[in-house]
Structure formats: structure tokens, C-alpha cells
Amino acid sequence: MTIVRRAPLTLRSTLTLLALLLLVLGAAIVLGLSVGSVDVRVADVAAALFTPSHTDDASRTIVLALRLPRVLLAAVVGAGLSIAGVVFQALLRNPLAEPYILGISSGGTVGAIIAISVGAGFSVWGTPLASFAGSLLVTVLVYTLAHRRGQLDTNTLLLAGVMVGAFFNAVVLLIVALFHQELRNAFLWLMGSFGSATMTALLVVAPLVVLASGVLIIQAKKYNLIATGEETAVQLGVDVRRLKRLTYALGSLITGLVVSVSGVIGFVGLIIPHMCRMLFGPDHRALLPAALVSGAAFMIVADVLARTVLAPMEIPVGAVTATIGAPLFVYLLKRTE
């Protein structure tokens, strides 16, 4: 793969770009709260958020009860998938690695579907925990399959991820076929949707995703050292084995959590890291926070498109991200040849 080196950004430039991304995120949140099958004026959105008693009942219900949980959950999911994509790519040193392609999202899907089929999904923690277990299982399985003679073959890992993901998707289809009466909403996990977003789901998932993302961001300097080679990183004092275990565990946790509330949404962990590297370069100290903010904004906009392009019919948000991500995947695949 041809690597184009660019001059590192100054601290001032980095902070300026991050500030601009935060403004973009703010604009995306306003867009998500105001645009839909029924448009709400920005002034009414502001009134509903800050002075709800001065807002009519219809606007208040649309903004606070329907759209606010959805927008915030989309932001958390986008941020989590983007962070996971960055750290998986850092450890594997492959720009094609991300939770969807590695099959981790499919493992989380199976866990969530099984939890619902046996009734655990009705517990606040049942579905997220089962989804995390499924994601972690796939991570361990794919990682084990990709090891040969004690060495990790990243090409084999990507292939193993695709194959294991296909197998787990088949398992989901089988479960849905067997329990379709009890799992009438199960296909949401196959296509990705925020239609069932609630504040309860947000309060369960968001703190854990933020905490796990924060721990990963703290490791940014170590990811920079790993990019120079594992042997070099070890010589510079990085416990590579421990860092890998921590990263895979937290990456699986984030993926499992977001899958449990949104379903399988592919390519976000591919699109956002690639875009942020173009803006910030390879330094993970800037790349990780940038991916978190950009992923949140991207997912909100993708969800707005999903519910407005064919309004009043809503299309899966996973279809929107795949439309953008699949061509990018092909482009990156050609570059790595």
C-alpha cells in the first residue's frame, strides 16, 4: 500500500479542526431534531429543549419524546463504531478492518436475537450483555483463526471475519425463521434502525460506550508506537499483548452495545477513520477524538436521510451507510493490492 506522508498538524490547527467538527456535530443535532416527516422550526426546537412550557404540545412531543432519544442514540452509535474502527485498524495495521467487515457486528446481532427469543431482551441489561458476549465470541474466534505459527495474518483475519460474519448472519436468519412470531422486529438488527430508540436504551448504552471510548483514547500514544511495528513498540515499553487484549475487549464491548440498540450498521468504522486520517493524519491523539465527533455527526445525518429520502416510508440506516461505504471499501481494497 502506498503511504502518502503529510506534514503533521500543529496543535492550533488540530484544535481548530476539532472545534469545527464540534460545530458540525451541533448542526447535525439541530438537523436531526428539526427535519423529518413533520418539520419543526429551529426556533421551536430550541424552545422545546430550553423552555418546554412555552412550546405547543405537538412540537414538544416530536422533539423531546420522539427525536431527541433517536438523535442522541444515533450519535452514540456513530461515535462508538468509529472509535472501534480506528483501534482495530491501528492494531491490525490494515485500513480495511472495522467491526462490520470483521464479523463482530454479526456476532452481536446473534447475541441480541437470542436474548430476545428467550425473553432476556425484556431486561434492561439482557440484550446489551448478550450482544457483547456475541461480539466478544466472534472477536476471539476470528483472532484465533487468523493466527498461524504464532503470527497474526491480517489478510487471513479479514477473510475469517467475512466468513464468520456470513455464518452468524445465517444463524440470525434461522432464528428469525423459527421464532418469527416472537421476533417480528428482529429484522431491524439485520438492516439497522433507530426507530425504536428510547431514553432508557440511551441511558444504558451511552455511559458504557463513552467510558470505553475514553479508555481507548488514553491509549492513543501506544497506537502510534504500534504503527511503527510491534517489535519497536515493545522496545519502547509498550505491553503489546496487554494492549491488544484491552483493545479487542473494549472494541467488542462497544460494538455489542451499539448493535443491541441499533442493529447491524456497516462501514461506519471504515468511512469515518479514512475521512479523519485525510484531515488529521495518522496521529491517534487527534485521530481518535476526531473520529468520535465525526462518527456521531455522520450517523445523525445518515439517520435523517434514512427517514426523509422516501418519506413517509423509512429506509434502514444501514442501507445509507452501505451506499457510501461499499464503494470506499472497494477503493481501499484496490489501494492495498
ZALUMMI-737957 format. One record per residue (C-alpha): residue in three letters; x, y, z. Coordinates in nm, 3 decimals. Example, Ala and Ser with C-alpha at 12.3 -4.5 7.8 and 13.67 -1.06 7.14 Angstrom:
BEGIN
<rec resn="ala" east="1.230" north="-0.450" up="0.780"/>
<rec resn="ser" east="1.367" north="-0.106" up="0.714"/>
***
This chain:
BEGIN
<rec resn="met" east="0.000" north="0.000" up="0.000"/>
<rec resn="thr" east="0.135" north="0.341" up="-0.095"/>
<rec resn="ile" east="0.154" north="0.569" up="0.208"/>
<rec resn="val" east="0.135" north="0.940" up="0.145"/>
<rec resn="arg" east="0.312" north="1.124" up="0.424"/>
<rec resn="arg" east="0.194" north="1.468" up="0.516"/>
<rec resn="ala" east="0.330" north="1.729" up="0.746"/>
<rec resn="pro" east="0.189" north="1.688" up="1.099"/>
<rec resn="leu" east="-0.071" north="1.938" up="1.208"/>
<rec resn="thr" east="0.021" north="2.195" up="1.466"/>
<rec resn="leu" east="-0.164" north="2.194" up="1.796"/>
<rec resn="arg" east="-0.350" north="2.508" up="1.693"/>
<rec resn="ser" east="-0.459" north="2.356" up="1.361"/>
<rec resn="thr" east="-0.569" north="2.035" up="1.532"/>
<rec resn="leu" east="-0.778" north="2.221" up="1.790"/>
<rec resn="thr" east="-0.929" north="2.438" up="1.517"/>
<rec resn="leu" east="-1.033" north="2.134" up="1.315"/>
<rec resn="leu" east="-1.176" north="1.964" up="1.623"/>
<rec resn="ala" east="-1.373" north="2.279" up="1.705"/>
<rec resn="leu" east="-1.512" north="2.285" up="1.351"/>
<rec resn="leu" east="-1.612" north="1.921" up="1.384"/>
<rec resn="leu" east="-1.795" north="2.002" up="1.708"/>
<rec resn="leu" east="-1.984" north="2.276" up="1.523"/>
<rec resn="val" east="-2.071" north="2.026" up="1.251"/>
<rec resn="leu" east="-2.196" north="1.787" up="1.520"/>
<rec resn="gly" east="-2.409" north="2.065" up="1.671"/>
<rec resn="ala" east="-2.555" north="2.145" up="1.328"/>
<rec resn="ala" east="-2.627" north="1.774" up="1.271"/>
<rec resn="ile" east="-2.812" north="1.753" up="1.604"/>
<rec resn="val" east="-3.027" north="2.055" up="1.512"/>
<rec resn="leu" east="-3.092" north="1.899" up="1.171"/>
<rec resn="gly" east="-3.192" north="1.569" up="1.328"/>
<rec resn="leu" east="-3.431" north="1.737" up="1.571"/>
<rec resn="ser" east="-3.597" north="1.964" up="1.315"/>
<rec resn="val" east="-3.619" north="1.756" up="0.995"/>
<rec resn="gly" east="-3.847" north="1.458" up="0.948"/>
<rec resn="ser" east="-4.187" north="1.354" up="0.819"/>
<rec resn="val" east="-4.307" north="1.661" up="1.009"/>
<rec resn="asp" east="-4.064" north="1.952" up="1.003"/>
<rec resn="val" east="-4.019" north="2.157" up="1.318"/>
<rec resn="arg" east="-3.879" north="2.511" up="1.303"/>
<rec resn="val" east="-3.539" north="2.560" up="1.463"/>
<rec resn="ala" east="-3.689" north="2.820" up="1.696"/>
<rec resn="asp" east="-3.948" north="2.565" up="1.812"/>
<rec resn="val" east="-3.673" north="2.305" up="1.861"/>
<rec resn="ala" east="-3.483" north="2.549" up="2.083"/>
<rec resn="ala" east="-3.798" north="2.632" up="2.275"/>
<rec resn="ala" east="-3.880" north="2.264" up="2.327"/>
<rec resn="leu" east="-3.530" north="2.198" up="2.462"/>
<rec resn="phe" east="-3.486" north="2.502" up="2.685"/>
<rec resn="thr" east="-3.834" north="2.639" up="2.758"/>
<rec resn="pro" east="-4.072" north="2.347" up="2.702"/>
<rec resn="ser" east="-4.359" north="2.518" up="2.884"/>
<rec resn="his" east="-4.363" north="2.783" up="2.608"/>
<rec resn="thr" east="-4.393" north="2.527" up="2.327"/>
<rec resn="asp" east="-4.707" north="2.374" up="2.181"/>
<rec resn="asp" east="-4.776" north="2.012" up="2.274"/>
<rec resn="ala" east="-4.717" north="1.874" up="1.922"/>
<rec resn="ser" east="-4.371" north="2.028" up="1.881"/>
<rec resn="arg" east="-4.272" north="1.934" up="2.235"/>
<rec resn="thr" east="-4.374" north="1.572" up="2.182"/>
<rec resn="ile" east="-4.198" north="1.543" up="1.845"/>
<rec resn="val" east="-3.873" north="1.697" up="1.969"/>
<rec resn="leu" east="-3.844" north="1.558" up="2.321"/>
<rec resn="ala" east="-4.023" north="1.224" up="2.307"/>
<rec resn="leu" east="-3.954" north="1.109" up="1.950"/>
<rec resn="arg" east="-3.649" north="1.275" up="1.801"/>
<rec resn="leu" east="-3.420" north="1.359" up="2.093"/>
<rec resn="pro" east="-3.365" north="0.995" up="2.203"/>
<rec resn="arg" east="-3.319" north="0.895" up="1.840"/>
<rec resn="val" east="-3.066" north="1.167" up="1.760"/>
<rec resn="leu" east="-2.863" north="1.112" up="2.077"/>
<rec resn="leu" east="-2.862" north="0.734" up="2.030"/>
<rec resn="ala" east="-2.751" north="0.776" up="1.668"/>
<rec resn="ala" east="-2.466" north="0.999" up="1.788"/>
<rec resn="val" east="-2.354" north="0.740" up="2.043"/>
<rec resn="val" east="-2.370" north="0.457" up="1.789"/>
<rec resn="gly" east="-2.179" north="0.653" up="1.526"/>
<rec resn="ala" east="-1.913" north="0.758" up="1.774"/>
<rec resn="gly" east="-1.873" north="0.404" up="1.908"/>
<rec resn="leu" east="-1.844" north="0.237" up="1.568"/>
<rec resn="ser" east="-1.593" north="0.497" up="1.452"/>
<rec resn="ile" east="-1.373" north="0.458" up="1.759"/>
<rec resn="ala" east="-1.385" north="0.079" up="1.722"/>
<rec resn="gly" east="-1.288" north="0.110" up="1.357"/>
<rec resn="val" east="-0.986" north="0.327" up="1.435"/>
<rec resn="val" east="-0.845" north="0.099" up="1.705"/>
<rec resn="phe" east="-0.898" north="-0.222" up="1.507"/>
<rec resn="gln" east="-0.720" north="-0.064" up="1.212"/>
<rec resn="ala" east="-0.439" north="0.051" up="1.441"/>
<rec resn="leu" east="-0.376" north="-0.293" up="1.588"/>
<rec resn="leu" east="-0.410" north="-0.479" up="1.259"/>
<rec resn="arg" east="-0.234" north="-0.206" up="1.058"/>
<rec resn="asn" east="-0.493" north="-0.252" up="0.786"/>
<rec resn="pro" east="-0.731" north="0.026" up="0.668"/>
<rec resn="leu" east="-0.998" north="-0.232" up="0.579"/>
<rec resn="ala" east="-1.052" north="-0.353" up="0.936"/>
<rec resn="glu" east="-1.377" north="-0.246" up="1.104"/>
<rec resn="pro" east="-1.644" north="-0.416" up="1.320"/>
<rec resn="tyr" east="-1.879" north="-0.497" up="1.031"/>
<rec resn="ile" east="-1.618" north="-0.646" up="0.799"/>
<rec resn="leu" east="-1.454" north="-0.841" up="1.083"/>
<rec resn="gly" east="-1.790" north="-1.004" up="1.160"/>
<rec resn="ile" east="-1.807" north="-0.858" up="1.511"/>
<rec resn="ser" east="-2.136" north="-0.680" up="1.443"/>
<rec resn="ser" east="-2.289" north="-1.009" up="1.325"/>
<rec resn="gly" east="-2.185" north="-1.178" up="1.649"/>
<rec resn="gly" east="-2.353" north="-0.902" up="1.845"/>
<rec resn="thr" east="-2.664" north="-0.948" up="1.635"/>
<rec resn="val" east="-2.685" north="-1.318" up="1.719"/>
<rec resn="gly" east="-2.646" north="-1.242" up="2.089"/>
<rec resn="ala" east="-2.921" north="-0.980" up="2.079"/>
<rec resn="ile" east="-3.160" north="-1.201" up="1.883"/>
<rec resn="ile" east="-3.105" north="-1.497" up="2.116"/>
<rec resn="ala" east="-3.163" north="-1.274" up="2.420"/>
<rec resn="ile" east="-3.495" north="-1.158" up="2.276"/>
<rec resn="ser" east="-3.600" north="-1.511" up="2.175"/>
<rec resn="val" east="-3.553" north="-1.645" up="2.530"/>
<rec resn="gly" east="-3.702" north="-1.341" up="2.696"/>
<rec resn="ala" east="-3.381" north="-1.181" up="2.825"/>
<rec resn="gly" east="-3.434" north="-0.898" up="2.583"/>
<rec resn="phe" east="-3.708" north="-0.763" up="2.806"/>
<rec resn="ser" east="-3.445" north="-0.689" up="3.071"/>
<rec resn="val" east="-3.275" north="-0.351" up="3.052"/>
<rec resn="trp" east="-2.933" north="-0.518" up="3.055"/>
<rec resn="gly" east="-3.022" north="-0.853" up="2.896"/>
<rec resn="thr" east="-2.988" north="-0.760" up="2.529"/>
<rec resn="pro" east="-2.673" north="-0.543" up="2.560"/>
<rec resn="leu" east="-2.493" north="-0.810" up="2.764"/>
<rec resn="ala" east="-2.591" north="-1.088" up="2.525"/>
<rec resn="ser" east="-2.488" north="-0.874" up="2.231"/>
<rec resn="phe" east="-2.149" north="-0.803" up="2.391"/>
<rec resn="ala" east="-2.100" north="-1.176" up="2.452"/>
<rec resn="gly" east="-2.172" north="-1.248" up="2.086"/>
<rec resn="ser" east="-1.934" north="-0.977" up="1.968"/>
<rec resn="leu" east="-1.658" north="-1.097" up="2.201"/>
<rec resn="leu" east="-1.708" north="-1.457" up="2.087"/>
<rec resn="val" east="-1.662" north="-1.359" up="1.723"/>
<rec resn="thr" east="-1.358" north="-1.145" up="1.807"/>
<rec resn="val" east="-1.186" north="-1.439" up="1.980"/>
<rec resn="leu" east="-1.288" north="-1.680" up="1.704"/>
<rec resn="val" east="-1.167" north="-1.460" up="1.418"/>
<rec resn="tyr" east="-0.846" north="-1.371" up="1.601"/>
<rec resn="thr" east="-0.775" north="-1.740" up="1.666"/>
<rec resn="leu" east="-0.841" north="-1.841" up="1.305"/>
<rec resn="ala" east="-0.604" north="-1.572" up="1.178"/>
<rec resn="his" east="-0.307" north="-1.691" up="1.385"/>
<rec resn="arg" east="-0.056" north="-1.907" up="1.204"/>
<rec resn="arg" east="0.265" north="-2.024" up="1.368"/>
<rec resn="gly" east="0.218" north="-1.763" up="1.636"/>
<rec resn="gln" east="0.185" north="-1.479" up="1.387"/>
<rec resn="leu" east="-0.126" north="-1.281" up="1.302"/>
<rec resn="asp" east="-0.202" north="-1.275" up="0.928"/>
<rec resn="thr" east="-0.418" north="-0.966" up="0.872"/>
<rec resn="asn" east="-0.537" north="-1.081" up="0.529"/>
<rec resn="thr" east="-0.649" north="-1.412" up="0.679"/>
<rec resn="leu" east="-0.813" north="-1.222" up="0.963"/>
<rec resn="leu" east="-1.022" north="-1.013" up="0.723"/>
<rec resn="leu" east="-1.123" north="-1.324" up="0.529"/>
<rec resn="ala" east="-1.208" north="-1.506" up="0.852"/>
<rec resn="gly" east="-1.415" north="-1.208" up="0.963"/>
<rec resn="val" east="-1.615" north="-1.205" up="0.642"/>
<rec resn="met" east="-1.679" north="-1.581" up="0.658"/>
<rec resn="val" east="-1.766" north="-1.589" up="1.029"/>
<rec resn="gly" east="-1.991" north="-1.286" up="0.979"/>
<rec resn="ala" east="-2.172" north="-1.463" up="0.695"/>
<rec resn="phe" east="-2.219" north="-1.770" up="0.914"/>
<rec resn="phe" east="-2.362" north="-1.569" up="1.203"/>
<rec resn="asn" east="-2.594" north="-1.382" up="0.967"/>
<rec resn="ala" east="-2.724" north="-1.721" up="0.854"/>
<rec resn="val" east="-2.780" north="-1.813" up="1.219"/>
<rec resn="val" east="-2.984" north="-1.496" up="1.266"/>
<rec resn="leu" east="-3.200" north="-1.579" up="0.964"/>
<rec resn="leu" east="-3.255" north="-1.930" up="1.101"/>
<rec resn="ile" east="-3.361" north="-1.798" up="1.443"/>
<rec resn="val" east="-3.594" north="-1.545" up="1.282"/>
<rec resn="ala" east="-3.747" north="-1.820" up="1.066"/>
<rec resn="leu" east="-3.806" north="-2.041" up="1.370"/>
<rec resn="phe" east="-3.938" north="-1.772" up="1.605"/>
<rec resn="his" east="-4.085" north="-1.516" up="1.368"/>
<rec resn="gln" east="-4.397" north="-1.463" up="1.578"/>
<rec resn="glu" east="-4.193" north="-1.366" up="1.883"/>
<rec resn="leu" east="-3.927" north="-1.180" up="1.682"/>
<rec resn="arg" east="-4.134" north="-0.967" up="1.449"/>
<rec resn="asn" east="-3.887" north="-0.678" up="1.494"/>
<rec resn="ala" east="-3.577" north="-0.893" up="1.455"/>
<rec resn="phe" east="-3.502" north="-0.775" up="1.103"/>
<rec resn="leu" east="-3.417" north="-0.434" up="1.250"/>
<rec resn="trp" east="-3.088" north="-0.590" up="1.359"/>
<rec resn="leu" east="-3.019" north="-0.705" up="1.004"/>
<rec resn="met" east="-3.074" north="-0.363" up="0.845"/>
<rec resn="gly" east="-3.000" north="-0.108" up="1.115"/>
<rec resn="ser" east="-3.261" north="0.130" up="1.253"/>
<rec resn="phe" east="-3.315" north="0.389" up="1.524"/>
<rec resn="gly" east="-3.693" north="0.365" up="1.501"/>
<rec resn="ser" east="-3.717" north="0.204" up="1.845"/>
<rec resn="ala" east="-3.486" north="0.449" up="2.021"/>
<rec resn="thr" east="-3.575" north="0.527" up="2.383"/>
<rec resn="met" east="-3.417" north="0.727" up="2.661"/>
<rec resn="thr" east="-3.387" north="0.403" up="2.862"/>
<rec resn="ala" east="-3.173" north="0.243" up="2.591"/>
<rec resn="leu" east="-2.965" north="0.560" up="2.567"/>
<rec resn="leu" east="-2.904" north="0.572" up="2.943"/>
<rec resn="val" east="-2.794" north="0.207" up="2.945"/>
<rec resn="val" east="-2.564" north="0.218" up="2.643"/>
<rec resn="ala" east="-2.424" north="0.573" up="2.631"/>
<rec resn="pro" east="-2.225" north="0.576" up="2.961"/>
<rec resn="leu" east="-2.053" north="0.246" up="2.880"/>
<rec resn="val" east="-1.970" north="0.349" up="2.523"/>
<rec resn="val" east="-1.832" north="0.683" up="2.643"/>
<rec resn="leu" east="-1.628" north="0.518" up="2.918"/>
<rec resn="ala" east="-1.484" north="0.251" up="2.687"/>
<rec resn="ser" east="-1.408" north="0.513" up="2.421"/>
<rec resn="gly" east="-1.232" north="0.727" up="2.681"/>
<rec resn="val" east="-1.009" north="0.437" up="2.785"/>
<rec resn="leu" east="-0.917" north="0.374" up="2.420"/>
<rec resn="ile" east="-0.841" north="0.741" up="2.359"/>
<rec resn="ile" east="-0.600" north="0.734" up="2.655"/>
<rec resn="gln" east="-0.404" north="0.462" up="2.469"/>
<rec resn="ala" east="-0.354" north="0.689" up="2.164"/>
<rec resn="lys" east="0.022" north="0.726" up="2.205"/>
<rec resn="lys" east="0.063" north="0.347" up="2.226"/>
<rec resn="tyr" east="-0.129" north="0.303" up="1.900"/>
<rec resn="asn" east="0.115" north="0.548" up="1.740"/>
<rec resn="leu" east="0.405" north="0.331" up="1.856"/>
<rec resn="ile" east="0.242" north="0.011" up="1.732"/>
<rec resn="ala" east="0.207" north="0.172" up="1.390"/>
<rec resn="thr" east="0.589" north="0.167" up="1.368"/>
<rec resn="gly" east="0.591" north="-0.209" up="1.429"/>
<rec resn="glu" east="0.520" north="-0.433" up="1.728"/>
<rec resn="glu" east="0.887" north="-0.505" up="1.795"/>
<rec resn="thr" east="0.966" north="-0.135" up="1.804"/>
<rec resn="ala" east="0.668" north="-0.072" up="2.032"/>
<rec resn="val" east="0.787" north="-0.342" up="2.273"/>
<rec resn="gln" east="1.136" north="-0.190" up="2.280"/>
<rec resn="leu" east="0.979" north="0.147" up="2.364"/>
<rec resn="gly" east="0.797" north="0.000" up="2.664"/>
<rec resn="val" east="0.453" north="-0.089" up="2.526"/>
<rec resn="asp" east="0.299" north="-0.408" up="2.660"/>
<rec resn="val" east="0.161" north="-0.505" up="2.320"/>
<rec resn="arg" east="-0.013" north="-0.822" up="2.435"/>
<rec resn="arg" east="-0.197" north="-0.641" up="2.713"/>
<rec resn="leu" east="-0.289" north="-0.354" up="2.479"/>
<rec resn="lys" east="-0.430" north="-0.600" up="2.225"/>
<rec resn="arg" east="-0.643" north="-0.776" up="2.487"/>
<rec resn="leu" east="-0.772" north="-0.443" up="2.619"/>
<rec resn="thr" east="-0.846" north="-0.309" up="2.271"/>
<rec resn="tyr" east="-1.022" north="-0.619" up="2.145"/>
<rec resn="ala" east="-1.228" north="-0.644" up="2.463"/>
<rec resn="leu" east="-1.335" north="-0.278" up="2.462"/>
<rec resn="gly" east="-1.387" north="-0.277" up="2.084"/>
<rec resn="ser" east="-1.613" north="-0.581" up="2.120"/>
<rec resn="leu" east="-1.796" north="-0.419" up="2.413"/>
<rec resn="ile" east="-1.864" north="-0.101" up="2.213"/>
<rec resn="thr" east="-1.976" north="-0.298" up="1.907"/>
<rec resn="gly" east="-2.202" north="-0.524" up="2.109"/>
<rec resn="leu" east="-2.361" north="-0.233" up="2.292"/>
<rec resn="val" east="-2.439" north="-0.032" up="1.980"/>
<rec resn="val" east="-2.564" north="-0.336" up="1.789"/>
<rec resn="ser" east="-2.804" north="-0.413" up="2.073"/>
<rec resn="val" east="-2.983" north="-0.081" up="2.021"/>
<rec resn="ser" east="-2.938" north="-0.008" up="1.651"/>
<rec resn="gly" east="-2.880" north="-0.335" up="1.469"/>
<rec resn="val" east="-2.609" north="-0.400" up="1.214"/>
<rec resn="ile" east="-2.490" north="-0.074" up="1.060"/>
<rec resn="gly" east="-2.194" north="-0.141" up="0.837"/>
<rec resn="phe" east="-1.899" north="0.062" up="0.709"/>
<rec resn="val" east="-1.915" north="0.347" up="0.963"/>
<rec resn="gly" east="-1.589" north="0.220" up="1.113"/>
<rec resn="leu" east="-1.440" north="0.235" up="0.762"/>
<rec resn="ile" east="-1.575" north="0.568" up="0.634"/>
<rec resn="ile" east="-1.504" north="0.787" up="0.936"/>
<rec resn="pro" east="-1.146" north="0.676" up="1.017"/>
<rec resn="his" east="-1.050" north="0.717" up="0.650"/>
<rec resn="met" east="-1.201" north="1.067" up="0.637"/>
<rec resn="cys" east="-1.036" north="1.170" up="0.964"/>
<rec resn="arg" east="-0.693" north="1.046" up="0.851"/>
<rec resn="met" east="-0.727" north="1.270" up="0.546"/>
<rec resn="leu" east="-0.792" north="1.567" up="0.777"/>
<rec resn="phe" east="-0.570" north="1.494" up="1.076"/>
<rec resn="gly" east="-0.309" north="1.247" up="0.956"/>
<rec resn="pro" east="-0.216" north="0.923" up="1.135"/>
<rec resn="asp" east="-0.157" north="1.061" up="1.488"/>
<rec resn="his" east="-0.410" north="0.878" up="1.706"/>
<rec resn="arg" east="-0.401" north="1.151" up="1.971"/>
<rec resn="ala" east="-0.603" north="1.365" up="1.727"/>
<rec resn="leu" east="-0.749" north="1.084" up="1.516"/>
<rec resn="leu" east="-0.945" north="0.914" up="1.794"/>
<rec resn="pro" east="-1.128" north="1.226" up="1.926"/>
<rec resn="ala" east="-1.191" north="1.339" up="1.568"/>
<rec resn="ala" east="-1.341" north="1.001" up="1.479"/>
<rec resn="leu" east="-1.566" north="1.010" up="1.784"/>
<rec resn="val" east="-1.711" north="1.352" up="1.695"/>
<rec resn="ser" east="-1.726" north="1.288" up="1.319"/>
<rec resn="gly" east="-1.888" north="0.948" up="1.364"/>
<rec resn="ala" east="-2.160" north="1.097" up="1.582"/>
<rec resn="ala" east="-2.237" north="1.371" up="1.326"/>
<rec resn="phe" east="-2.225" north="1.127" up="1.033"/>
<rec resn="met" east="-2.469" north="0.884" up="1.192"/>
<rec resn="ile" east="-2.719" north="1.158" up="1.275"/>
<rec resn="val" east="-2.714" north="1.281" up="0.915"/>
<rec resn="ala" east="-2.740" north="0.924" up="0.783"/>
<rec resn="asp" east="-3.046" north="0.869" up="1.003"/>
<rec resn="val" east="-3.204" north="1.193" up="0.878"/>
<rec resn="leu" east="-3.156" north="1.070" up="0.521"/>
<rec resn="ala" east="-3.300" north="0.730" up="0.614"/>
<rec resn="arg" east="-3.625" north="0.883" up="0.735"/>
<rec resn="thr" east="-3.666" north="1.160" up="0.477"/>
<rec resn="val" east="-3.543" north="1.035" up="0.136"/>
<rec resn="leu" east="-3.854" north="0.822" up="0.080"/>
<rec resn="ala" east="-4.079" north="0.985" up="0.342"/>
<rec resn="pro" east="-4.321" north="0.889" up="0.484"/>
<rec resn="met" east="-4.157" north="0.547" up="0.437"/>
<rec resn="glu" east="-3.837" north="0.497" up="0.634"/>
<rec resn="ile" east="-3.542" north="0.309" up="0.487"/>
<rec resn="pro" east="-3.283" north="0.125" up="0.700"/>
<rec resn="val" east="-2.997" north="0.349" up="0.807"/>
<rec resn="gly" east="-2.763" north="0.059" up="0.729"/>
<rec resn="ala" east="-2.860" north="0.095" up="0.364"/>
<rec resn="val" east="-2.749" north="0.459" up="0.371"/>
<rec resn="thr" east="-2.408" north="0.382" up="0.525"/>
<rec resn="ala" east="-2.355" north="0.085" up="0.291"/>
<rec resn="thr" east="-2.428" north="0.303" up="-0.013"/>
<rec resn="ile" east="-2.140" north="0.527" up="0.091"/>
<rec resn="gly" east="-1.913" north="0.266" up="0.247"/>
<rec resn="ala" east="-1.916" north="-0.012" up="-0.013"/>
<rec resn="pro" east="-1.752" north="0.198" up="-0.288"/>
<rec resn="leu" east="-1.497" north="0.325" up="-0.034"/>
<rec resn="phe" east="-1.420" north="-0.034" up="0.066"/>
<rec resn="val" east="-1.354" north="-0.126" up="-0.298"/>
<rec resn="tyr" east="-1.130" north="0.180" up="-0.337"/>
<rec resn="leu" east="-0.925" north="0.097" up="-0.028"/>
<rec resn="leu" east="-0.906" north="-0.269" up="-0.135"/>
<rec resn="lys" east="-0.757" north="-0.166" up="-0.469"/>
<rec resn="arg" east="-0.506" north="0.062" up="-0.294"/>
<rec resn="thr" east="-0.386" north="-0.218" up="-0.067"/>
<rec resn="glu" east="-0.319" north="-0.458" up="-0.354"/>
***
